[in-house]
Amino acid sequence: MHSALKAALAICKNLQRNGFDAHVVNAPLQEKILAHAAPASVDIACEPDFQGLAKIYHEAHEANPTDPFFATMQEEDVLLRFYRLEMSEASQPEMSLLRITPSMLQALSPEDRRKLGLGDFAAQAPLADPYAGFALQPKKLNDEPIRLLGLPDETLRHNYLLAVRTLRFAANFDVPIEPNTWLAIVRSSGRVLDYVPARDIMEEWRLVAAESMHRFVRLMYDAHILQGLIPEVAALSSIPQQKVDSDDNQTGNVFEHTLECMKLYTEHDFHYDWLGTMAMLFHDIGKLFTCEYFDGGYTFFQHHRVGAKVTRKILQRLHFDFEDIDLICHLVANHMRFHFMLTDRGIRKFSALEEYPRLIAMARADIEAREDKYTSFNHNMKYLARAKTPEQMLEPLLNGNEIMKETNLAPGPLVGSIRDALLKAQIAGEVSDRDSAITFVQQYAKNYIG
């Protein structure tokens, strides 16, 4: 073994004794390079950053930001270059063992590269910077397609979370994805689901603006990531659903309807409502489990109740907080209430529900997406104002027939006057129950007749 490799191995062992992983990068290839190189140099992959390394080796020097390695150190006549060891959970397993570095690639002749089947090398980028790994500048995100650095397939191998981050940038800034980057993401969709924890995907998803959520879900579906992450939502693309006023035979599907609802939900008073938009994503998921074809059409009876239960299982699988799960499931379970023409009693029960303004917004988005009529919606909005009025202020305790019975009056204007007076007495608090109402109308009639 070459003496330079022995010195590098001693460094690695010392790092391991201090609690850090480290290894000499591809020792057989480096020994071949050392046979023809002068002065000698060896590449080491290790876990610590420069600050951690400097605490053990004070003679280490921090490299320039443009260098692919992060530190160098002179050990007698050997130059040691230190590369960061891949520590990301979202990388391909083989990335945990660095096999070649840019400096090693540069030391090889073109013929040796060809024999070894080596092409361009994409240097690993630290992901502390959210823009690391991208060939873009934050200030120009709105002006150019999203593109990964180097060879996109190779860049993704170092951290497949970059695939989801690319979709997030494209959705939030409404810009296209560079074709080769897009193809690499589609090719890597299975590995994204294999190597990226669902919790990490959801952390990226949380950074998607509510107004951009429909674009993000569309991109996740087109990239075939959604099919593995939330197959229940992706499967909605196979459930037919026609718009209400559609006169032709073209039938849409529940998935397209869902995306349209998500878009419309944020266009009114809920521009930044991430949880409400997420509830809109799941509001029709129950149709997958309740869909039946009957008498020439599709029915989805109780899809809101079934959907709420399915949504709870999915959100638990995606590691949502319990309070967020309760809120989203509550919205899914009750999103149909405002679609029916409600009575005074019904609207009072509705307005007593938590988050009922969100439920109204969900109903409005659903109606707009289906191109349905606003008859029931407008009726309910009018009655909603009445729901804020105490019940005793809407109707008198005695109707006209009861007033005539208690006062022995014949039908006529006087009965209407007594009824109005009774309602005013209720509002004023002078009358509170049926017995006091009977006494009031009898006295009123007696005083009026004289």
LOMAR-336712 format. One record per residue (C-alpha): x, y, z; residue in three letters; residue number from 1. Coordinates in steps of 0.02 Angstrom, whole numbers, padded with zeros to 5 digits. Layout:
<nodes>
((X; Y; Z); "ALA"; NUM)
...
</nodes>
This chain:
<nodes>
((00000; 00000; 00000); "MET"; 1)
((00061; 00174; -00043); "HIS"; 2)
((00125; 00273; 00105); "SER"; 3)
((00006; 00417; 00065); "ALA"; 4)
((-00142; 00298; 00082); "LEU"; 5)
((-00075; 00236; 00249); "LYS"; 6)
((-00068; 00415; 00312); "ALA"; 7)
((-00247; 00445; 00252); "ALA"; 8)
((-00308; 00285; 00337); "LEU"; 9)
((-00231; 00342; 00501); "ALA"; 10)
((-00327; 00506; 00485); "ILE"; 11)
((-00490; 00410; 00455); "CYS"; 12)
((-00463; 00299; 00606); "LYS"; 13)
((-00431; 00450; 00715); "ASN"; 14)
((-00592; 00532; 00654); "LEU"; 15)
((-00687; 00372; 00691); "GLN"; 16)
((-00615; 00368; 00867); "ARG"; 17)
((-00685; 00544; 00889); "ASN"; 18)
((-00859; 00487; 00839); "GLY"; 19)
((-00860; 00533; 00653); "PHE"; 20)
((-00880; 00420; 00502); "ASP"; 21)
((-00739; 00432; 00375); "ALA"; 22)
((-00661; 00331; 00234); "HIS"; 23)
((-00529; 00346; 00099); "VAL"; 24)
((-00619; 00373; -00066); "VAL"; 25)
((-00599; 00224; -00183); "ASN"; 26)
((-00428; 00169; -00117); "ALA"; 27)
((-00387; 00053; -00267); "PRO"; 28)
((-00414; 00193; -00392); "LEU"; 29)
((-00318; 00319; -00287); "GLN"; 30)
((-00172; 00198; -00273); "GLU"; 31)
((-00169; 00187; -00463); "LYS"; 32)
((-00169; 00377; -00475); "ILE"; 33)
((-00032; 00393; -00342); "LEU"; 34)
((00082; 00283; -00446); "ALA"; 35)
((00093; 00421; -00578); "HIS"; 36)
((00059; 00577; -00474); "ALA"; 37)
((00180; 00696; -00393); "ALA"; 38)
((00163; 00769; -00267); "PRO"; 39)
((00054; 00641; -00181); "ALA"; 40)
((-00126; 00685; -00133); "SER"; 41)
((-00269; 00582; -00060); "VAL"; 42)
((-00456; 00617; -00050); "ASP"; 43)
((-00551; 00576; 00110); "ILE"; 44)
((-00740; 00578; 00135); "ALA"; 45)
((-00792; 00619; 00313); "CYS"; 46)
((-00943; 00668; 00417); "GLU"; 47)
((-00887; 00827; 00509); "PRO"; 48)
((-00891; 01000; 00430); "ASP"; 49)
((-00740; 01113; 00436); "PHE"; 50)
((-00773; 01173; 00614); "GLN"; 51)
((-00784; 00994; 00675); "GLY"; 52)
((-00628; 00943; 00581); "LEU"; 53)
((-00528; 01094; 00643); "ALA"; 54)
((-00563; 01046; 00824); "LYS"; 55)
((-00468; 00883; 00794); "ILE"; 56)
((-00339; 00945; 00669); "TYR"; 57)
((-00290; 01125; 00700); "HIS"; 58)
((-00177; 01124; 00547); "GLU"; 59)
((-00327; 01097; 00430); "ALA"; 60)
((-00366; 01241; 00310); "HIS"; 61)
((-00538; 01287; 00247); "GLU"; 62)
((-00554; 01274; 00058); "ALA"; 63)
((-00622; 01408; -00057); "ASN"; 64)
((-00812; 01408; -00081); "PRO"; 65)
((-00787; 01365; -00264); "THR"; 66)
((-00689; 01206; -00223); "ASP"; 67)
((-00785; 01041; -00219); "PRO"; 68)
((-00694; 00990; -00058); "PHE"; 69)
((-00716; 01088; 00103); "PHE"; 70)
((-00543; 01073; 00183); "ALA"; 71)
((-00361; 01028; 00150); "THR"; 72)
((-00218; 00974; 00263); "MET"; 73)
((-00035; 00940; 00233); "GLN"; 74)
((00028; 00780; 00315); "GLU"; 75)
((00217; 00777; 00287); "GLU"; 76)
((00230; 00766; 00096); "ASP"; 77)
((00048; 00714; 00067); "VAL"; 78)
((-00094; 00835; 00027); "LEU"; 79)
((-00259; 00776; 00103); "LEU"; 80)
((-00422; 00841; 00031); "ARG"; 81)
((-00580; 00821; 00134); "PHE"; 82)
((-00751; 00795; 00054); "TYR"; 83)
((-00917; 00791; 00146); "ARG"; 84)
((-00988; 00618; 00172); "LEU"; 85)
((-01167; 00599; 00110); "GLU"; 86)
((-01277; 00602; 00266); "MET"; 87)
((-01449; 00638; 00192); "SER"; 88)
((-01586; 00511; 00220); "GLU"; 89)
((-01657; 00554; 00049); "ALA"; 90)
((-01505; 00502; -00052); "SER"; 91)
((-01482; 00340; -00147); "GLN"; 92)
((-01399; 00212; -00030); "PRO"; 93)
((-01244; 00199; -00139); "GLU"; 94)
((-01213; 00385; -00112); "MET"; 95)
((-01161; 00347; 00067); "SER"; 96)
((-00999; 00279; -00007); "LEU"; 97)
((-00911; 00412; -00109); "LEU"; 98)
((-00824; 00323; -00253); "ARG"; 99)
((-00746; 00464; -00354); "ILE"; 100)
((-00712; 00649; -00330); "THR"; 101)
((-00684; 00792; -00453); "PRO"; 102)
((-00499; 00797; -00409); "SER"; 103)
((-00482; 00611; -00442); "MET"; 104)
((-00574; 00630; -00607); "LEU"; 105)
((-00458; 00771; -00657); "GLN"; 106)
((-00305; 00665; -00618); "ALA"; 107)
((-00361; 00529; -00739); "LEU"; 108)
((-00318; 00535; -00922); "SER"; 109)
((-00460; 00541; -01051); "PRO"; 110)
((-00418; 00361; -01096); "GLU"; 111)
((-00431; 00304; -00916); "ASP"; 112)
((-00598; 00394; -00898); "ARG"; 113)
((-00663; 00307; -01053); "ARG"; 114)
((-00607; 00136; -00991); "LYS"; 115)
((-00688; 00165; -00821); "LEU"; 116)
((-00848; 00231; -00900); "GLY"; 117)
((-00838; 00396; -00808); "LEU"; 118)
((-00926; 00551; -00872); "GLY"; 119)
((-00954; 00721; -00796); "ASP"; 120)
((-00960; 00726; -00608); "PHE"; 121)
((-01094; 00825; -00517); "ALA"; 122)
((-01020; 00886; -00354); "ALA"; 123)
((-01129; 00859; -00204); "GLN"; 124)
((-01211; 01020; -00142); "ALA"; 125)
((-01251; 01046; 00042); "PRO"; 126)
((-01440; 01063; 00067); "LEU"; 127)
((-01433; 01190; 00207); "ALA"; 128)
((-01462; 01317; 00068); "ASP"; 129)
((-01636; 01285; -00005); "PRO"; 130)
((-01571; 01337; -00177); "TYR"; 131)
((-01421; 01219; -00172); "ALA"; 132)
((-01422; 01096; -00315); "GLY"; 133)
((-01516; 01216; -00431); "PHE"; 134)
((-01447; 01314; -00577); "ALA"; 135)
((-01543; 01470; -00531); "LEU"; 136)
((-01536; 01627; -00428); "GLN"; 137)
((-01675; 01668; -00304); "PRO"; 138)
((-01703; 01840; -00383); "LYS"; 139)
((-01730; 01762; -00555); "LYS"; 140)
((-01852; 01625; -00506); "LEU"; 141)
((-01992; 01710; -00602); "ASN"; 142)
((-01890; 01731; -00761); "ASP"; 143)
((-01819; 01561; -00806); "GLU"; 144)
((-01864; 01375; -00800); "PRO"; 145)
((-01816; 01276; -00645); "ILE"; 146)
((-01660; 01174; -00683); "ARG"; 147)
((-01552; 01060; -00576); "LEU"; 148)
((-01364; 01081; -00577); "LEU"; 149)
((-01254; 00967; -00681); "GLY"; 150)
((-01331; 00806; -00743); "LEU"; 151)
((-01506; 00807; -00665); "PRO"; 152)
((-01511; 00618; -00640); "ASP"; 153)
((-01343; 00621; -00551); "GLU"; 154)
((-01391; 00772; -00446); "THR"; 155)
((-01552; 00687; -00389); "LEU"; 156)
((-01456; 00533; -00336); "ARG"; 157)
((-01372; 00637; -00201); "HIS"; 158)
((-01540; 00691; -00129); "ASN"; 159)
((-01708; 00642; -00203); "TYR"; 160)
((-01794; 00774; -00098); "LEU"; 161)
((-01733; 00895; -00232); "LEU"; 162)
((-01868; 00822; -00346); "ALA"; 163)
((-02007; 00880; -00229); "VAL"; 164)
((-01920; 01046; -00202); "ARG"; 165)
((-01913; 01074; -00390); "THR"; 166)
((-02101; 01047; -00400); "LEU"; 167)
((-02125; 01169; -00256); "ARG"; 168)
((-02025; 01305; -00341); "PHE"; 169)
((-02117; 01278; -00505); "ALA"; 170)
((-02288; 01287; -00419); "ALA"; 171)
((-02252; 01435; -00306); "ASN"; 172)
((-02173; 01542; -00442); "PHE"; 173)
((-02282; 01474; -00584); "ASP"; 174)
((-02134; 01439; -00697); "VAL"; 175)
((-02096; 01287; -00806); "PRO"; 176)
((-01970; 01150; -00766); "ILE"; 177)
((-01825; 01127; -00886); "GLU"; 178)
((-01862; 00971; -00993); "PRO"; 179)
((-01711; 00866; -00941); "ASN"; 180)
((-01742; 00906; -00758); "THR"; 181)
((-01924; 00856; -00779); "TRP"; 182)
((-01876; 00692; -00863); "LEU"; 183)
((-01754; 00654; -00722); "ALA"; 184)
((-01891; 00684; -00593); "ILE"; 185)
((-02013; 00569; -00684); "VAL"; 186)
((-01880; 00434; -00701); "ARG"; 187)
((-01839; 00450; -00515); "SER"; 188)
((-02019; 00453; -00450); "SER"; 189)
((-02006; 00277; -00379); "GLY"; 190)
((-01842; 00316; -00291); "ARG"; 191)
((-01915; 00477; -00220); "VAL"; 192)
((-02049; 00372; -00136); "LEU"; 193)
((-01921; 00240; -00082); "ASP"; 194)
((-01791; 00354; -00005); "TYR"; 195)
((-01877; 00516; 00047); "VAL"; 196)
((-01977; 00501; 00210); "PRO"; 197)
((-02158; 00557; 00198); "ALA"; 198)
((-02126; 00681; 00338); "ARG"; 199)
((-01991; 00767; 00233); "ASP"; 200)
((-02105; 00775; 00081); "ILE"; 201)
((-02240; 00856; 00187); "MET"; 202)
((-02115; 00984; 00255); "GLU"; 203)
((-02085; 01038; 00075); "GLU"; 204)
((-02273; 01035; 00041); "TRP"; 205)
((-02303; 01150; 00190); "ARG"; 206)
((-02198; 01281; 00099); "LEU"; 207)
((-02316; 01281; -00050); "VAL"; 208)
((-02430; 01433; -00048); "ALA"; 209)
((-02615; 01396; -00033); "ALA"; 210)
((-02647; 01486; -00197); "GLU"; 211)
((-02517; 01376; -00283); "SER"; 212)
((-02574; 01211; -00207); "MET"; 213)
((-02676; 01157; -00358); "HIS"; 214)
((-02522; 01176; -00470); "ARG"; 215)
((-02413; 01079; -00349); "PHE"; 216)
((-02536; 00934; -00337); "VAL"; 217)
((-02549; 00931; -00527); "ARG"; 218)
((-02359; 00922; -00542); "LEU"; 219)
((-02350; 00786; -00410); "MET"; 220)
((-02478; 00687; -00509); "TYR"; 221)
((-02394; 00713; -00678); "ASP"; 222)
((-02226; 00663; -00602); "ALA"; 223)
((-02306; 00502; -00534); "HIS"; 224)
((-02259; 00544; -00356); "ILE"; 225)
((-02436; 00577; -00295); "LEU"; 226)
((-02487; 00402; -00350); "GLN"; 227)
((-02370; 00328; -00221); "GLY"; 228)
((-02388; 00459; -00085); "LEU"; 229)
((-02578; 00477; -00085); "ILE"; 230)
((-02645; 00344; -00205); "PRO"; 231)
((-02824; 00378; -00147); "GLU"; 232)
((-02818; 00555; -00218); "VAL"; 233)
((-02731; 00502; -00379); "ALA"; 234)
((-02864; 00368; -00406); "ALA"; 235)
((-02998; 00503; -00416); "LEU"; 236)
((-02942; 00530; -00596); "SER"; 237)
((-03032; 00367; -00637); "SER"; 238)
((-03198; 00422; -00558); "ILE"; 239)
((-03311; 00511; -00685); "PRO"; 240)
((-03399; 00672; -00641); "GLN"; 241)
((-03495; 00787; -00758); "GLN"; 242)
((-03526; 00970; -00736); "LYS"; 243)
((-03707; 01010; -00695); "VAL"; 244)
((-03742; 01115; -00850); "ASP"; 245)
((-03642; 01006; -00970); "SER"; 246)
((-03749; 00968; -01123); "ASP"; 247)
((-03622; 00863; -01216); "ASP"; 248)
((-03563; 00686; -01182); "ASN"; 249)
((-03391; 00738; -01120); "GLN"; 250)
((-03368; 00681; -00942); "THR"; 251)
((-03235; 00749; -00825); "GLY"; 252)
((-03167; 00663; -00672); "ASN"; 253)
((-03164; 00696; -00486); "VAL"; 254)
((-02976; 00733; -00483); "PHE"; 255)
((-02992; 00874; -00610); "GLU"; 256)
((-03142; 00940; -00514); "HIS"; 257)
((-03041; 00935; -00352); "THR"; 258)
((-02899; 01038; -00427); "LEU"; 259)
((-03023; 01166; -00491); "GLU"; 260)
((-03103; 01176; -00319); "CYS"; 261)
((-02934; 01205; -00237); "MET"; 262)
((-02899; 01347; -00357); "LYS"; 263)
((-03070; 01429; -00334); "LEU"; 264)
((-03067; 01411; -00144); "TYR"; 265)
((-02918; 01530; -00131); "THR"; 266)
((-02987; 01659; -00251); "GLU"; 267)
((-03109; 01737; -00127); "HIS"; 268)
((-03071; 01769; 00058); "ASP"; 269)
((-02954; 01623; 00092); "PHE"; 270)
((-02799; 01665; -00011); "HIS"; 271)
((-02679; 01602; 00122); "TYR"; 272)
((-02782; 01464; 00201); "ASP"; 273)
((-02666; 01314; 00183); "TRP"; 274)
((-02769; 01197; 00293); "LEU"; 275)
((-02932; 01245; 00208); "GLY"; 276)
((-02854; 01213; 00037); "THR"; 277)
((-02791; 01045; 00099); "MET"; 278)
((-02970; 01005; 00155); "ALA"; 279)
((-03026; 01051; -00021); "MET"; 280)
((-02902; 00922; -00088); "LEU"; 281)
((-02986; 00786; 00015); "PHE"; 282)
((-03167; 00847; 00010); "HIS"; 283)
((-03220; 00723; -00125); "ASP"; 284)
((-03103; 00580; -00084); "ILE"; 285)
((-03251; 00481; -00018); "GLY"; 286)
((-03318; 00470; -00196); "LYS"; 287)
((-03186; 00338; -00231); "LEU"; 288)
((-03268; 00224; -00103); "PHE"; 289)
((-03452; 00270; -00126); "THR"; 290)
((-03465; 00285; -00315); "CYS"; 291)
((-03604; 00180; -00394); "GLU"; 292)
((-03674; 00179; -00570); "TYR"; 293)
((-03863; 00175; -00569); "PHE"; 294)
((-03998; 00219; -00695); "ASP"; 295)
((-03878; 00301; -00818); "GLY"; 296)
((-03780; 00404; -00692); "GLY"; 297)
((-03656; 00400; -00548); "TYR"; 298)
((-03705; 00423; -00366); "THR"; 299)
((-03594; 00463; -00217); "PHE"; 300)
((-03709; 00448; -00067); "PHE"; 301)
((-03628; 00489; 00101); "GLN"; 302)
((-03461; 00524; 00017); "HIS"; 303)
((-03430; 00666; 00141); "HIS"; 304)
((-03444; 00551; 00293); "ARG"; 305)
((-03341; 00412; 00215); "VAL"; 306)
((-03216; 00539; 00151); "GLY"; 307)
((-03185; 00611; 00324); "ALA"; 308)
((-03138; 00439; 00391); "LYS"; 309)
((-03024; 00402; 00243); "VAL"; 310)
((-02944; 00574; 00261); "THR"; 311)
((-02902; 00541; 00443); "ARG"; 312)
((-02807; 00383; 00398); "LYS"; 313)
((-02711; 00471; 00260); "ILE"; 314)
((-02663; 00621; 00366); "LEU"; 315)
((-02602; 00507; 00506); "GLN"; 316)
((-02497; 00416; 00376); "ARG"; 317)
((-02424; 00584; 00322); "LEU"; 318)
((-02381; 00633; 00503); "HIS"; 319)
((-02498; 00783; 00517); "PHE"; 320)
((-02523; 00861; 00688); "ASP"; 321)
((-02678; 00797; 00778); "PHE"; 322)
((-02763; 00967; 00785); "GLU"; 323)
((-02738; 00991; 00598); "ASP"; 324)
((-02809; 00818; 00565); "ILE"; 325)
((-02964; 00858; 00668); "ASP"; 326)
((-02991; 01023; 00577); "LEU"; 327)
((-02972; 00952; 00402); "ILE"; 328)
((-03082; 00801; 00439); "CYS"; 329)
((-03215; 00916; 00514); "HIS"; 330)
((-03217; 01019; 00354); "LEU"; 331)
((-03226; 00863; 00244); "VAL"; 332)
((-03368; 00787; 00347); "ALA"; 333)
((-03474; 00945; 00341); "ASN"; 334)
((-03434; 01017; 00170); "HIS"; 335)
((-03605; 00964; 00099); "MET"; 336)
((-03714; 01049; 00230); "ARG"; 337)
((-03723; 01216; 00142); "PHE"; 338)
((-03775; 01137; -00024); "HIS"; 339)
((-03953; 01104; 00037); "PHE"; 340)
((-04088; 01237; 00056); "MET"; 341)
((-04091; 01256; 00244); "LEU"; 342)
((-04233; 01309; 00357); "THR"; 343)
((-04214; 01431; 00501); "ASP"; 344)
((-04176; 01287; 00616); "ARG"; 345)
((-04055; 01210; 00491); "GLY"; 346)
((-03959; 01371; 00465); "ILE"; 347)
((-03945; 01395; 00653); "ARG"; 348)
((-03870; 01221; 00671); "LYS"; 349)
((-03751; 01260; 00527); "PHE"; 350)
((-03694; 01426; 00599); "SER"; 351)
((-03658; 01338; 00764); "ALA"; 352)
((-03528; 01229; 00677); "LEU"; 353)
((-03346; 01272; 00701); "GLU"; 354)
((-03261; 01349; 00549); "GLU"; 355)
((-03427; 01377; 00459); "TYR"; 356)
((-03355; 01521; 00353); "PRO"; 357)
((-03231; 01396; 00279); "ARG"; 358)
((-03376; 01277; 00243); "LEU"; 359)
((-03466; 01416; 00149); "ILE"; 360)
((-03309; 01450; 00046); "ALA"; 361)
((-03294; 01264; 00008); "MET"; 362)
((-03476; 01259; -00050); "ALA"; 363)
((-03450; 01412; -00161); "ARG"; 364)
((-03294; 01335; -00242); "ALA"; 365)
((-03387; 01171; -00269); "ASP"; 366)
((-03533; 01260; -00354); "ILE"; 367)
((-03418; 01362; -00466); "GLU"; 368)
((-03316; 01210; -00516); "ALA"; 369)
((-03473; 01110; -00562); "ARG"; 370)
((-03555; 01261; -00645); "GLU"; 371)
((-03705; 01229; -00534); "ASP"; 372)
((-03845; 01352; -00490); "LYS"; 373)
((-03833; 01467; -00340); "TYR"; 374)
((-04017; 01450; -00289); "THR"; 375)
((-03990; 01356; -00126); "SER"; 376)
((-03827; 01449; -00090); "PHE"; 377)
((-03907; 01620; -00105); "ASN"; 378)
((-04058; 01564; -00001); "HIS"; 379)
((-03943; 01503; 00137); "ASN"; 380)
((-03838; 01661; 00135); "MET"; 381)
((-03998; 01763; 00159); "LYS"; 382)
((-04055; 01652; 00302); "TYR"; 383)
((-03882; 01658; 00380); "LEU"; 384)
((-03914; 01839; 00427); "ALA"; 385)
((-04076; 01786; 00512); "ARG"; 386)
((-03980; 01656; 00611); "ALA"; 387)
((-03892; 01797; 00704); "LYS"; 388)
((-04061; 01859; 00766); "THR"; 389)
((-04126; 01775; 00926); "PRO"; 390)
((-04261; 01648; 00887); "GLU"; 391)
((-04392; 01739; 00991); "GLN"; 392)
((-04367; 01892; 00880); "MET"; 393)
((-04421; 01801; 00721); "LEU"; 394)
((-04591; 01725; 00763); "GLU"; 395)
((-04719; 01765; 00901); "PRO"; 396)
((-04758; 01631; 01029); "LEU"; 397)
((-04940; 01627; 00967); "LEU"; 398)
((-04995; 01621; 00786); "ASN"; 399)
((-05152; 01704; 00717); "GLY"; 400)
((-05268; 01556; 00750); "ASN"; 401)
((-05208; 01541; 00928); "GLU"; 402)
((-05233; 01727; 00958); "ILE"; 403)
((-05413; 01717; 00892); "MET"; 404)
((-05446; 01567; 01003); "LYS"; 405)
((-05380; 01650; 01162); "GLU"; 406)
((-05467; 01819; 01129); "THR"; 407)
((-05627; 01758; 01042); "ASN"; 408)
((-05592; 01879; 00900); "LEU"; 409)
((-05647; 01854; 00720); "ALA"; 410)
((-05520; 01861; 00578); "PRO"; 411)
((-05471; 02040; 00537); "GLY"; 412)
((-05338; 02176; 00551); "PRO"; 413)
((-05347; 02175; 00740); "LEU"; 414)
((-05276; 01999; 00748); "VAL"; 415)
((-05126; 02057; 00645); "GLY"; 416)
((-05099; 02206; 00759); "SER"; 417)
((-05102; 02097; 00914); "ILE"; 418)
((-04979; 01976; 00832); "ARG"; 419)
((-04857; 02119; 00795); "ASP"; 420)
((-04877; 02187; 00971); "ALA"; 421)
((-04841; 02015; 01043); "LEU"; 422)
((-04680; 02000; 00942); "LEU"; 423)
((-04622; 02172; 01002); "LYS"; 424)
((-04660; 02122; 01181); "ALA"; 425)
((-04554; 01965; 01160); "GLN"; 426)
((-04409; 02067; 01092); "ILE"; 427)
((-04425; 02188; 01237); "ALA"; 428)
((-04424; 02044; 01361); "GLY"; 429)
((-04598; 02079; 01426); "GLU"; 430)
((-04658; 01908; 01366); "VAL"; 431)
((-04550; 01753; 01388); "SER"; 432)
((-04664; 01601; 01379); "ASP"; 433)
((-04832; 01541; 01314); "ARG"; 434)
((-04930; 01580; 01472); "ASP"; 435)
((-04868; 01760; 01478); "SER"; 436)
((-04905; 01774; 01292); "ALA"; 437)
((-05087; 01720; 01320); "ILE"; 438)
((-05106; 01846; 01460); "THR"; 439)
((-05030; 01982; 01349); "PHE"; 440)
((-05146; 01954; 01199); "VAL"; 441)
((-05301; 01943; 01309); "GLN"; 442)
((-05258; 02105; 01396); "GLN"; 443)
((-05213; 02189; 01231); "TYR"; 444)
((-05381; 02139; 01152); "ALA"; 445)
((-05475; 02195; 01307); "LYS"; 446)
((-05390; 02366; 01304); "ASN"; 447)
((-05417; 02385; 01118); "TYR"; 448)
((-05602; 02339; 01121); "ILE"; 449)
((-05624; 02443; 01270); "GLY"; 450)
</nodes>
